[in-house]
Amino acid sequence: MTSYLIGAINQQISRGEGLIKRIPPNLSREFHLLAQSCQDRLLGANENLRQLLTEPRFQIERNQPERLRMFHRLVGEMVHLETVGIAALERANSSDEILNKLVEKIRQEIKYPLLPPVVTSLSQEYFHIFPDLNLLCVPLAESDYLLHLPDIYHELAHPLATTKRDPRIRPFQVSLGVVIRTAIEYVNERHNNERPKRGPNDLKDIWLVWEKCWLQWSVEFFCDLFGIYTLGPAYIWAHINLCAKYGGRPFDVPHYLPNSHPADDARFRVMVIALENLGFSQEAKSAAKEWKNLLKLTSSTPTPEYHKCYPDSLISHIATQAKLGIVALGCRIASPSTNDFVHTLFNEAWNNFWKDPCNYNDWETNAISSLKAHLSSNTK
């Protein structure tokens, strides 16, 4: 295997150099930071690979397992850069340019405190963000439709939760930490209270699963609430639309293995509270009505475990703490009188959809054309 490693490391170095050459030289400025980040990380990975070849300690037989482990790690890093970062750079097109201008417009409207992520329309998993690359992936055709675009606001919140040691976003992370501690305390208290009542093979361990879940669920709730507090009703409609189109179990509660996202109904409940906090009481009632109708169509009903996992008191606490953190960031909070361009467009889109669903497509086609014209002529 020593000979194999030498050959495989040399080939991986060549691959890294080839990936750098694939970075297009004439990218629009929205992609410059991503291109520089990918190039720097590939150069760093190649330097580490060369050390695996040349460092004396890696010539010793007993150190070959460590050499292989380090090789695995570097290959994984380079695969991530190739399949995500370089792929986004190599296929950048006019749709990506529009989406990047849209995100910049959103950033300015809501006073987002970080640099905007680069957007690429190569996602195969709906909307998701890679914070390490500051790269937001959306589905291929997303630049031609409006109803899912509110989910951009959710993805913008993830770097607010994951970026380390940035004083500009500390208030958001402080509020998030309060919610995580409250959730863990709730789970531990209920676990301890129920332990004497259960047998050794009962469901007492479900609380341990939920304890792990709440570390990630708290982040997802905060990202949803960032969407509500900065965009308003359009975000909750996008949530209902996503649940209706892709299904799922709205009252899902994990029993054995943690999952990354809270139940859709729990997410909906916290959004309704947030909408009411913003003064969108009528919109909250309308959304609740349609959500109830959707649950009827899917014959979905909550289990007793669902109410234990997502108690009303904790849901309300999350909505309150998230607002405190977002306000402290200095972000623009949505209200019924907000008239920013993208804010108004996204909310009008959903208003028009509900007003005349059968003829909505015609309205949306014209609205998309106007949006693209606006973004092309207004770079600030």
TAHUQUI-V555349 format. One record per run of one state. SS is the DSSP state (a for helix, b for strand, c for the rest). FROM is the first residue (numbers start at 1). LEN is the number of residues. If there is no record, write none. Layout:
SS;FROM;LEN / SS;FROM;LEN
This chain:
c;1;1 / a;2;20 / c;22;7 / a;29;26 / c;55;1 / a;56;4 / c;60;1 / a;61;30 / c;91;3 / a;94;17 / c;111;7 / b;118;3 / c;121;7 / b;128;3 / c;131;4 / b;135;3 / c;138;4 / a;142;3 / c;145;6 / a;151;12 / c;163;4 / a;167;29 / c;196;7 / a;203;29 / c;232;1 / a;233;14 / c;247;17 / a;264;15 / c;279;2 / a;281;18 / c;299;5 / a;304;6 / c;310;2 / a;312;18 / c;330;11 / a;341;15 / c;356;1 / a;357;21 / c;378;3
